[in-house]
Amino acid sequence: MDMDNMWEKIKKNFKEGAAVSIEKIEEYSKIGKLKIEEFAAKKKIEKNCVDIGERVFDLMESGKASDVANDPPVKKAVDNICALNQELVSIEKKMKAVAEEARKTRGRPGDPADSVGA
């Protein structure tokens, strides 16, 4: 094998490897941002649950436990939790879509990932 041909193969593999690395960085960056959104939504759900617990405790202490289901702060917190759960479902779908898109991109014929390490 002559030296020029070997250097061309090395350069080609390096470029292809760099392209794959950039794609992976973009994929992980998108998923990372979505994970942060997911974590924030879960923390908000947790806070709403704490708020509900505190409010129910206050109602029970004051002898108004039967008013829990109709209590506006409790209803608002429950509505918030329902909305946040929907947000979590949406975030999960987005993460799956990012992963699926990355998988499709890597699986294309002629994709640099196909020949890396070959």
C-alpha positions in Angstrom: 0.0 0.0 0.0 1.5 3.3 -0.9 1.7 6.1 1.6 -0.5 8.6 -0.2 -3.4 6.1 -0.3 -3.0 5.3 3.4 -3.1 9.0 4.3 -6.2 9.5 2.2 -7.9 6.7 4.0 -6.9 8.1 7.4 -8.1 11.6 6.4 -11.4 10.1 5.1 -12.0 8.1 8.2 -11.1 11.1 10.4 -13.6 13.3 8.6 -16.3 10.6 8.8 -15.6 10.1 12.5 -15.8 13.8 13.2 -19.2 14.0 11.3 -20.5 11.2 13.5 -19.2 12.9 16.6 -21.0 16.1 15.7 -24.2 14.3 15.1 -24.0 12.5 18.4 -23.2 15.8 20.2 -26.3 17.4 18.6 -28.4 14.4 19.6 -27.2 14.4 23.2 -27.5 18.2 23.4 -31.2 18.0 22.4 -31.9 15.1 24.7 -30.1 16.9 27.5 -32.2 20.0 27.1 -35.4 17.9 27.2 -34.1 16.1 30.3 -33.8 19.5 32.0 -37.4 20.3 31.0 -38.5 16.9 32.3 -36.7 17.5 35.6 -38.2 21.0 36.0 -41.7 19.6 35.3 -41.2 16.9 37.9 -40.0 19.4 40.5 -43.2 21.5 39.8 -45.3 18.4 40.3 -43.6 17.7 43.5 -44.1 21.3 44.7 -47.9 21.1 43.8 -48.2 17.8 45.8 -46.6 19.5 48.8 -48.9 22.4 48.4 -51.9 20.0 48.3 -50.7 18.2 51.4 -50.2 21.4 53.3 -53.7 22.7 52.3 -55.4 19.4 53.2 -53.6 19.4 56.6 -54.9 23.0 57.2 -58.4 22.1 56.2 -58.4 19.0 58.4 -57.0 21.0 61.3 -59.8 23.5 61.0 -62.5 20.8 60.7 -63.2 21.5 57.1 -61.9 18.1 55.7 -65.1 17.6 53.7 -64.3 20.8 51.7 -61.1 19.4 50.3 -62.5 18.4 46.9 -64.1 21.8 46.4 -61.2 23.9 47.8 -59.9 26.3 45.1 -56.2 26.0 46.0 -56.5 22.2 45.9 -58.3 22.2 42.6 -55.7 24.6 41.1 -52.8 22.4 42.3 -54.5 19.3 40.9 -55.1 21.0 37.6 -51.4 22.1 37.5 -50.3 18.5 38.1 -52.6 17.2 35.3 -51.1 19.8 32.9 -47.5 19.0 34.0 -48.2 15.3 33.5 -49.3 16.1 29.9 -46.1 18.1 29.5 -44.0 15.1 30.7 -45.8 12.9 28.1 -44.9 15.5 25.4 -41.3 15.7 26.5 -41.0 11.9 26.5 -42.4 11.8 22.9 -39.9 14.5 21.9 -37.0 12.5 23.4 -38.1 9.4 21.5 -38.4 11.4 18.3 -34.8 12.8 18.7 -33.5 9.3 19.3 -35.4 7.8 16.4 -34.3 10.6 14.1 -30.7 10.0 15.1 -31.1 6.3 14.6 -32.5 6.8 11.1 -29.7 9.3 10.2 -27.0 6.8 11.3 -28.7 4.0 9.4 -28.7 5.7 6.0 -26.7 3.9 3.3 -23.6 5.9 2.6 -23.7 7.5 6.0 -20.3 8.2 7.5 -21.2 6.0 10.5 -21.5 3.0 8.2 -17.8 3.1 7.2 -16.2 4.2 10.5 -14.0 1.5 11.7 -14.2 -0.3 8.4 
